[in-house]
Amino acid sequence: GIQVEQSPPDLILQEGANSTLRCNFSDSVNNLQWFHQNPWGQLINLFYIPSGTKQNGRLSATTVATERYSLLYISSSQTTDSGVYFCAVDKVQGGSEKLVFGKGTKLTVNP
Amino acid sequence: DAGITQSPRHKVTETGTPVTLRCHQTENHRYMYWYRQDPGHGLRLIHYSYGVKDTDKGEVSDGYSVSRSKTEDFLLTLESATSSQTSVYFCAISETFYGYTFGSGTRLTVV
């Protein structure tokens, strides 16, 4: 099956700093998503991005499918950005995805 | 937003007892999933459903069964709970070109 590796595993920032999280995957995919798990355990869908670039406020993501990686950018980080960020992929597209998750990047933003 | 609720939110049960977790959605989505989350393993797929009475196994299905008699409800059953099934269980629905929306999770402790 597809392997998903995320780096770094842990990241500590001061409020206001920028960061880049990376997701590498071992095979071609048609579905890639980024999730944020907040300190209360809730999983939030950040981006559906099998290719290209998307932005949502201070967050943006880029997937280069041909090179099998995706990047999540967080600018001007805030303490509320703390939590674990997961990348997940599947070869299937169109609603029947069975996502395979990476182990996540744990982000801590200090005030 | 897809309305997806899980019940119960927390449960403690004894080894050997049956346990059923419920996932309820309000928007008629065809695809539903059960994942478990464990430290060091990330999220792993247990079972999924692609319609009423249509289900299939995921990566870690041993010891679990599922049922979907109505579009809105997807039940996960542990026939005889074991300590290795202590975990946080997440249900998800999938929407085309949006991806997964997760429920709030059920924290299950088997003692």
Interface residues (C-beta under 8 A of the other chain):
Chain A: N31 Q33 F35 G41 Q42 L43 N45 Y48 F86 A88 G94 G95 S96 E97 K98 L99 V100 F101 G102 K103 G104
Chain B: H29 R30 Y31 Y33 G40 H41 G42 L43 R44 L45 Y48 Y50 G58 V88 F90 S94 E95 T96 F97 Y98 G99 Y100 T101 F102 S104 G105
